[in-house]
Amino acid sequence: MLDALSKKYKKCVIIAGTIVERETKLSEDYVWHKIVKYDKKTPVRRIYTWVLASLQMFCLLLFKYRAARVIAITNPPFAPFVPYMLKLNYDVLVYDLILDALVNFSYVKKKSWIVERAESLSKKMFKNAQNIYTLTPELAEQVRNYTDKDIKIVPIWTNNDFFKIINKDENLIIDKLQIDKSKFVVTYSGNLGKTHPVELIVALAEVCIEENFYFIIIGGGHKFELIKSLIAEKNISNITLLPWQPIELLPHNMQAGDVNVVTLEDYASHLSIPSKTYNLLSVGKPILAICSEESALAKLIDTRACGKSFKSRDLLLIKDFLIELSINQKKYNDYAENAKKASFSFTKENAKSFL
């Protein structure tokens, strides 16, 4: 985004707690104001860092950038309200809708005065935005509950140069775990958050215990300890849980498996799409999605024919799908090739939409 915006603006500034640099390093031409890092350890820590980050953004915009064009991303969720309160020129990029998520999680009631007040404030914030961007048509539909303004859809992008093909013999994760090269490996690499039913992978491993399959879960977050305890409790030998790996190992994480898994709870199906999905397209492996059939994730996988989506209760159907992929090389190759082809529709050229 910064690279694209720098073509139009002489000075570009980013206000963020963390920048994860992969194949592209942050240019010295950009000013980075470091604020508090996002802490996901507990709900209290999340809210604390959300509030503190928003206050830091408020002060920086108030005293340094009153004349700037601001692009506010909905993480932290209060960020878009900062330029609104300061009456600045701003756009909003909607990654997720925290208010809708809180209602769907049953943390707050839809008809409560807090929700009604927050909805009213959100509508005012969107009304005053110059431009509104979001990731998928489904998420755009949710945003339309708050505004009748035009919403521009800008899908997340991947980078095929970073996710070069890595054979099993050269994969550092496979090597680290000493997995038999004859095994058909199923991998989940990513956030183990509340909106991701990753525990289903443990159940799937148990169902597939007699098959020549091996399951790997890599990541961190809310459900890490739950997954760890489930594996120990069931004493399953065909699955390994690893914590977050160094960023330079990300291509190895995503290519350790013959199949990659993406999960999303039904109640989050219209609120987000896991961003790693686009990176998995670059990897060129079939994708197994466990999600609502109405979700943007399912529609992406199914329309691009790069894998298959299943409901969370369909463990036996998922097992059959994995067995088919493990023995039907043509079917496997078709899904893999379609994934790679799809990745070329989601490149960093998308960032030019913000111009």
Backbone torsions as a table, in degrees:
resi	resn	phi	psi	omega
1	MET	NA	-45.5	-179.7
2	LEU	-62.3	-41.4	178.8
3	ASP	-60.5	-42.3	179.8
4	ALA	-66.6	-45.4	-177.4
5	LEU	-67.5	-29.6	-178.6
6	SER	-68.2	-15.7	176.7
7	LYS	-71.2	-23.1	-176.7
8	LYS	-106.9	-34.9	-175.0
9	TYR	-112.2	138.5	-178.4
10	LYS	-69.4	-33.5	-177.5
11	LYS	-126.4	124.2	177.3
12	CYS	-118.9	136.9	-176.5
13	VAL	-127.9	140.5	173.6
14	ILE	-122.9	133.4	176.3
15	ILE	-111.8	110.8	-174.5
16	ALA	-158.4	153.6	177.4
17	GLY	-79.9	-34.7	-177.2
18	THR	-143.0	142.3	169.8
19	ILE	-124.6	120.9	178.4
20	VAL	-92.3	108.5	-178.2
21	GLU	-91.9	124.7	178.4
22	ARG	-108.2	-112.7	-178.0
23	GLU	-76.4	-21.2	179.4
24	THR	-111.0	126.8	179.2
25	LYS	-92.2	152.1	178.7
26	LEU	-67.0	125.9	-178.4
27	SER	-66.9	146.6	176.6
28	GLU	-68.0	-13.1	178.8
29	ASP	-73.9	-16.9	-178.3
30	TYR	-96.1	142.3	174.7
31	VAL	-92.9	127.4	177.8
32	TRP	-113.9	113.3	172.9
33	HIS	-91.2	111.4	-179.1
34	LYS	-81.4	126.0	175.6
35	ILE	-116.2	-173.1	-176.6
36	VAL	-60.3	141.0	177.8
37	LYS	-75.8	144.1	177.8
38	TYR	-66.3	125.1	-178.8
39	ASP	-114.0	112.7	-175.7
40	LYS	-97.3	5.2	-169.8
41	LYS	-59.1	-43.9	-179.8
42	THR	-139.3	160.2	176.6
43	PRO	-56.5	-37.1	-179.9
44	VAL	-65.8	-42.7	179.1
45	ARG	-65.9	-37.8	177.3
46	ARG	-58.8	-53.2	-176.8
47	ILE	-63.8	-39.9	179.2
48	TYR	-59.2	-48.1	-178.5
49	THR	-71.3	-31.6	174.7
50	TRP	-59.7	-50.3	-176.5
51	VAL	-66.1	-47.4	-178.1
52	LEU	-62.9	-43.3	179.3
53	ALA	-60.6	-42.3	-179.0
54	SER	-65.9	-38.2	177.0
55	LEU	-65.1	-39.9	178.0
56	GLN	-65.3	-40.5	176.2
57	MET	-61.9	-42.4	-179.4
58	PHE	-58.3	-47.7	-177.5
59	CYS	-65.4	-41.7	-179.5
60	LEU	-64.4	-44.4	179.6
61	LEU	-68.6	-37.2	-178.4
62	LEU	-64.7	-44.8	-172.5
63	PHE	-98.5	-18.0	-175.3
64	LYS	-119.1	-32.4	-166.4
65	TYR	-131.6	42.4	179.6
66	ARG	-64.2	-26.8	-176.5
67	ALA	-98.2	4.9	-174.3
68	ALA	-82.3	156.9	165.6
69	ARG	-84.3	126.5	-175.8
70	VAL	-110.2	131.4	168.9
71	ILE	-109.5	110.1	-176.8
72	ALA	-99.8	123.2	179.0
73	ILE	-98.5	143.3	-173.4
74	THR	-76.9	38.0	171.0
75	ASN	-146.9	104.3	6.7
76	PRO	-69.2	154.7	-173.8
77	PRO	-63.1	-21.2	179.8
78	PHE	-84.1	-9.2	-173.7
79	ALA	-54.4	-45.2	-178.1
80	PRO	-63.8	-20.5	-179.1
81	PHE	-79.3	-15.9	-179.6
82	VAL	-65.8	-56.2	178.2
83	PRO	-66.2	-27.5	176.6
84	TYR	-63.1	-46.9	-179.0
85	MET	-65.6	-32.2	-179.4
86	LEU	-87.8	-1.6	178.6
87	LYS	58.4	46.3	179.5
88	LEU	-95.1	174.1	173.7
89	ASN	-85.7	111.9	-172.5
90	TYR	-142.9	153.1	170.4
91	ASP	-113.9	160.5	177.8
92	VAL	-124.2	129.3	172.9
93	LEU	-108.4	112.0	-175.2
94	VAL	-92.4	108.9	172.7
95	TYR	-88.4	-35.9	177.5
96	ASP	-158.1	166.6	-179.7
97	LEU	-116.5	99.6	-173.3
98	ILE	-63.7	-35.7	-178.9
99	LEU	-63.6	-45.4	178.0
100	ASP	-63.3	-38.5	179.5
101	ALA	-64.3	-42.6	-180.0
102	LEU	-63.3	-37.3	176.9
103	VAL	-67.6	-45.4	-179.7
104	ASN	-65.1	-31.6	177.1
105	PHE	-78.6	-5.8	-178.1
106	SER	66.7	24.5	173.8
107	TYR	-74.1	-32.5	176.8
108	VAL	-135.7	154.6	-179.4
109	LYS	-88.3	141.9	-176.7
110	LYS	-56.3	-38.4	-174.9
111	LYS	-93.6	7.6	-178.6
112	SER	-71.6	157.5	-177.9
113	TRP	-67.3	-28.8	178.9
114	ILE	-64.5	-46.0	-179.7
115	VAL	-66.0	-42.9	179.4
116	GLU	-61.7	-40.8	178.7
117	ARG	-67.8	-42.1	-179.7
118	ALA	-65.9	-38.8	177.5
119	GLU	-63.2	-42.6	179.6
120	SER	-62.6	-43.5	179.3
121	LEU	-66.2	-39.4	179.6
122	SER	-63.7	-40.4	179.4
123	LYS	-62.8	-39.6	177.9
124	LYS	-66.5	-40.4	-179.9
125	MET	-63.0	-45.5	179.2
126	PHE	-67.4	-35.8	-179.7
127	LYS	-61.2	-36.4	-176.7
128	ASN	-88.5	-5.7	178.1
129	ALA	-71.4	141.5	177.5
130	GLN	-71.8	-45.0	179.1
131	ASN	-136.9	147.9	176.4
132	ILE	-124.7	126.2	179.3
133	TYR	-120.3	150.3	171.0
134	THR	-152.7	-179.7	-166.3
135	LEU	-93.2	-33.6	-173.3
136	THR	-140.1	159.0	175.0
137	PRO	-59.5	-35.4	-179.0
138	GLU	-65.9	-42.5	178.2
139	LEU	-69.1	-33.3	176.3
140	ALA	-61.8	-38.2	177.4
141	GLU	-61.0	-39.2	178.4
142	GLN	-67.2	-39.0	-179.6
143	VAL	-66.4	-29.8	-179.6
144	ARG	-66.7	-10.9	172.4
145	ASN	-69.7	-15.5	-177.0
146	TYR	-111.8	-14.8	-175.4
147	THR	-156.5	152.1	173.8
148	ASP	-105.8	11.1	179.0
149	LYS	-74.3	162.4	177.2
150	ASP	-65.4	135.9	179.3
151	ILE	-118.0	123.4	-179.1
152	LYS	-93.4	129.0	-178.6
153	ILE	-95.1	119.2	179.4
154	VAL	-125.5	99.6	-179.7
155	PRO	-63.3	150.4	172.3
156	ILE	-62.5	156.6	-177.8
157	TRP	-120.9	165.9	177.8
158	THR	-122.8	-178.3	178.9
159	ASN	-139.2	105.7	-177.5
160	ASN	-65.6	-24.1	178.5
161	ASP	-67.7	-34.2	-179.5
162	PHE	-77.2	-36.8	-177.3
163	PHE	-98.4	61.0	176.6
164	LYS	-69.4	152.3	-178.1
165	ILE	-65.6	130.2	178.7
166	ILE	-122.9	120.5	179.3
167	ASN	-71.3	158.1	179.9
168	LYS	-57.6	-36.9	-178.2
169	ASP	-65.3	-20.9	-177.7
170	GLU	-109.0	1.1	-175.4
171	ASN	-79.0	122.8	-174.7
172	LEU	-71.3	-26.7	177.4
173	ILE	-72.8	-45.2	177.2
174	ILE	-60.0	-42.1	-179.8
175	ASP	-65.7	-41.7	-179.1
176	LYS	-62.8	-39.9	-177.6
177	LEU	-89.3	-6.1	179.0
178	GLN	54.6	47.0	-179.5
179	ILE	-81.4	135.4	177.0
180	ASP	-57.3	125.2	-176.1
181	LYS	-63.5	-16.6	179.4
182	SER	-80.8	-12.1	-178.1
183	LYS	-71.1	144.2	171.8
184	PHE	-89.2	113.2	-169.4
185	VAL	-100.4	133.2	177.8
186	VAL	-115.9	123.6	-172.6
187	THR	-122.8	138.0	167.2
188	TYR	-117.6	122.1	178.3
189	SER	-129.5	114.6	-179.3
190	GLY	158.3	-162.0	-176.4
191	ASN	-68.9	134.2	175.5
192	LEU	-102.4	52.4	-174.5
193	GLY	-87.3	178.7	-174.3
194	LYS	-66.6	-27.3	-178.4
195	THR	-86.4	3.4	-178.1
196	HIS	-117.8	110.1	-178.5
197	PRO	-77.3	61.3	-174.6
198	VAL	-67.4	-22.5	178.3
199	GLU	-59.6	-20.8	177.2
200	LEU	-64.8	-26.7	179.3
201	ILE	-68.9	-34.1	175.6
202	VAL	-65.0	-44.6	177.8
203	ALA	-62.6	-37.9	179.1
204	LEU	-66.3	-41.0	177.6
205	ALA	-60.7	-38.8	179.5
206	GLU	-66.5	-40.9	179.0
207	VAL	-65.2	-31.9	-176.1
208	CYS	-98.5	19.4	-173.4
209	ILE	-60.6	-27.4	-179.3
210	GLU	-87.1	-7.7	-178.6
211	GLU	-90.2	164.9	179.6
212	ASN	-85.6	51.8	-177.2
213	PHE	-111.4	154.6	171.5
214	TYR	-138.0	137.1	-175.7
215	PHE	-113.8	137.0	177.7
216	ILE	-126.4	131.2	173.0
217	ILE	-118.6	123.6	-179.2
218	ILE	-125.3	127.7	177.4
219	GLY	157.1	-162.9	179.8
220	GLY	-160.4	168.5	179.8
221	GLY	134.4	-163.8	-171.9
222	HIS	-53.0	-37.5	-172.2
223	LYS	-100.5	9.0	-177.0
224	PHE	-58.3	-49.5	-178.2
225	GLU	-67.1	-34.4	176.9
226	LEU	-62.1	-47.7	179.1
227	ILE	-61.3	-43.9	180.0
228	LYS	-59.1	-44.8	-178.5
229	SER	-70.4	-34.8	178.9
230	LEU	-64.8	-43.3	180.0
231	ILE	-63.1	-43.2	179.7
232	ALA	-67.1	-42.0	-177.9
233	GLU	-63.8	-42.4	-178.2
234	LYS	-85.4	-12.1	178.4
235	ASN	53.9	49.5	-177.6
236	ILE	-87.2	130.9	-174.7
237	SER	-95.4	-8.3	-175.1
238	ASN	-105.7	28.5	-179.7
239	ILE	-147.9	144.1	176.7
240	THR	-132.1	137.9	175.0
241	LEU	-107.9	126.4	177.3
242	LEU	-119.9	145.2	173.9
243	PRO	-72.6	176.9	175.6
244	TRP	-49.5	136.3	177.6
245	GLN	-101.9	160.1	178.0
246	PRO	-54.2	146.8	-174.0
247	ILE	-58.0	-31.1	-179.5
248	GLU	-68.5	-15.6	177.9
249	LEU	-91.3	-0.3	-176.8
250	LEU	-54.8	-44.9	176.9
251	PRO	-60.8	-33.1	178.1
252	HIS	-71.0	-40.3	176.7
253	ASN	-54.5	-50.0	-172.2
254	MET	-79.0	-9.6	177.8
255	GLN	-115.3	9.7	176.4
256	ALA	-70.4	-27.4	-176.8
257	GLY	-97.6	155.8	169.3
258	ASP	-78.1	-26.3	176.9
259	VAL	-133.6	140.1	176.4
260	ASN	-108.2	142.9	-176.3
261	VAL	-108.9	136.9	170.7
262	VAL	-124.9	133.9	-179.0
263	THR	-125.2	151.5	177.1
264	LEU	-158.2	127.1	178.4
265	GLU	-63.4	150.0	-178.2
266	ASP	-58.1	-40.8	-175.7
267	TYR	-72.4	-7.6	176.9
268	ALA	-107.3	7.5	-170.2
269	SER	-62.2	-31.1	-179.5
270	HIS	-103.2	0.5	-174.1
271	LEU	-98.1	-17.1	-178.9
272	SER	-167.1	171.0	169.8
273	ILE	-136.7	129.1	-178.3
274	PRO	-56.4	121.9	-174.3
275	SER	-64.8	-25.8	-179.2
276	LYS	-65.1	-17.9	-179.1
277	THR	-55.2	-40.3	-177.9
278	TYR	-70.0	-34.7	174.3
279	ASN	-66.3	-35.8	179.7
280	LEU	-65.9	-28.3	175.2
281	LEU	-62.5	-41.0	179.7
282	SER	-61.6	-33.8	-176.9
283	VAL	-64.1	-28.8	177.5
284	GLY	72.3	42.7	175.0
285	LYS	-126.3	152.3	175.7
286	PRO	-58.3	146.1	-178.4
287	ILE	-113.8	130.3	174.1
288	LEU	-103.7	115.0	179.7
289	ALA	-106.6	129.9	175.4
290	ILE	-112.5	105.0	-170.7
291	CYS	-168.9	176.8	174.4
292	SER	-68.4	142.1	179.5
293	GLU	-68.7	-13.9	179.0
294	GLU	-90.4	-4.7	-174.0
295	SER	-76.0	158.2	175.3
296	ALA	-62.5	-33.2	179.1
297	LEU	-62.2	-49.5	-179.8
298	ALA	-62.2	-40.9	-178.5
299	LYS	-66.3	-37.5	177.7
300	LEU	-64.4	-48.3	-178.0
301	ILE	-64.4	-44.6	-175.7
302	ASP	-72.4	-43.1	-177.8
303	THR	-70.5	-30.2	178.9
304	ARG	-87.5	-5.4	179.0
305	ALA	49.9	43.9	-178.6
306	CYS	-109.3	16.2	-179.2
307	GLY	162.1	-151.7	-178.5
308	LYS	-149.3	147.1	178.4
309	SER	-110.5	145.2	-179.1
310	PHE	-137.1	153.7	172.2
311	LYS	-75.6	159.0	-174.6
312	SER	-63.7	-25.0	-177.7
313	ARG	-85.7	-1.7	-173.0
314	ASP	-93.4	45.8	-175.4
315	LEU	-59.8	-40.7	-178.7
316	LEU	-69.0	-35.3	176.1
317	LEU	-67.6	-37.5	177.2
318	ILE	-64.5	-41.7	177.8
319	LYS	-59.1	-44.9	179.1
320	ASP	-61.9	-39.1	178.8
321	PHE	-62.4	-44.2	179.4
322	LEU	-65.6	-40.3	177.9
323	ILE	-62.1	-43.4	179.7
324	GLU	-60.9	-44.6	-179.8
325	LEU	-65.0	-32.7	-177.5
326	SER	-73.6	-21.1	-178.0
327	ILE	-114.8	-18.0	-177.9
328	ASN	-105.2	91.8	-174.3
329	GLN	-63.8	-35.9	-179.9
330	LYS	-65.1	-46.7	178.8
331	LYS	-59.8	-44.4	179.4
332	TYR	-59.6	-48.0	-177.8
333	ASN	-64.5	-36.5	179.1
334	ASP	-61.6	-48.1	178.9
335	TYR	-61.7	-44.1	-177.4
336	ALA	-62.6	-45.6	-179.6
337	GLU	-65.7	-38.7	178.8
338	ASN	-65.5	-35.6	177.7
339	ALA	-62.9	-47.5	-179.4
340	LYS	-62.7	-42.3	178.4
341	LYS	-60.9	-41.9	-178.4
342	ALA	-63.0	-32.0	-176.7
343	SER	-60.5	-27.3	-178.1
344	PHE	-75.2	-7.1	174.3
345	SER	-90.7	-7.6	-175.9
346	PHE	-128.6	72.3	-178.9
347	THR	-111.4	174.5	-178.6
348	LYS	-67.5	-6.0	172.7
349	GLU	-60.8	-24.9	178.2
350	ASN	-58.1	-29.4	-177.2
351	ALA	-63.2	-20.9	179.5
352	LYS	-66.8	-15.8	177.5
353	SER	-60.9	-24.8	-178.1
354	PHE	-77.9	-3.6	175.3
355	LEU	-85.8	NA	NA
